[in-house]
Amino acid sequence: MTAATAPHYDLAELRKEARMGALGSETGTREIRRIDLSRFDQRKPEIAQQLWDAAVDVGFFQLVNHGIDLVEVRQAFAMTERFFALPDAVKAQYPLKKALNVGWESRAQVRPSTGTPDQKESYQITRPHMQGLWPTEAELAGFQSTLLAFEQQCWQVAMQVLSCFAWKLGFDDGFFARAHDPAQPSYQSTLRLLHYFAIPPEQQAGLGLWRAGAHTDFDCLTLLFQRPGQGGLQVCPGKEMDSQAWTPVEPDEQAITCNIGDMLMRWSDDQLPSNFHRVKNPAPGEYMGPRYSIAFFAQANRDALIEGPGRKYPAIAAGDYLNQRVAANFKAY
């Protein structure tokens, strides 16, 4: 089944998202659980239950002792800053290819929740489609090798977590690793570098509400790396969307913040919720400088069929599903 011939499935996620544009309120009563991945092979049943409980409860959790050295996280952030510091004319040589989710964009993502562009720029890395989209060594030495190595480490952690969900759903341990096989040309997991723009002094007293409007992610599992002092991420479980009470997720460079995406929610027959999150603008008196983050989106290969154990929804190819979601969130080029 191809994107051209696939039926257009009703995406209820978009209808929900369009309702999430209000300021809402803030609550600190929800627990964003921290899950220790140390001695993973020996502790897998225990870890799997902890992951399942956290995912079902809030849909967000943080991983510690995850195996990615802090030095390598900081190197990835250093490369991220260096890339976004390049002149726009240089970055524009590597423009976003929307259908393939690769390349650079600036203020191009429009959330259904806000109808306005997110105040950020981003650069997407999806392994099979990067030809002509890497900065040259003269422009940014070591960028490609550093980020590809980091992407591989993120994939390894994501597959550990997804193997736990596979086990809980009744699939075999390697089910999601096969569905996210980086050796295949249909691979579409993405490493995304993000730069939210600093707030100019003249705008600081009259800011809008968001740097990134409320949304759910399209993928199976998101791994998010944040920098200390550069907060703003807030979470609202979908089961509580009518209350619009948001919980801050404080940055911790030792932890990976994770959330379930729409793809895994569908694959689990809605047992694992994909929940809303946003990045709010800083309030007066808070840090107004640039905000950098790095996200890894574990998105099943384009030819993988998304079908839950109970077949609650019609099977759909992951490529068709992702194309529909990306098209709804980016302006035309």
Secondary structure, 3 states (H helix, E strand, C coil): CCCCCCCCCCCHHHHHHCCCCCCCEECCCCCCEEEECCCHHHHHHHHHHHHHHHHHHCCEEEEECCCCCHHHHHHHHHHHHHHHCCCHHHHCCCECEHHHCEEEEECCEECCCCCCECCEEEEEECHHHCCCCCCCCCCCCCHHHHHHHHHHHHHHHHHHHHHHHHHHHCCCCCHHHHHCCCCCCCCCCEEEEEEECCCCHHHCCCCCCEEEEEECCCCCEEEEEECCCCCCEEEECHHHCCCCEEEECCCCCCCEEEEECHHHHHHCCCCCCCCEEEEECCCCCCCCCCEEEEEEEECCCCCCEECCCCCCCCCEEHHHHHHHHHHHHECCC
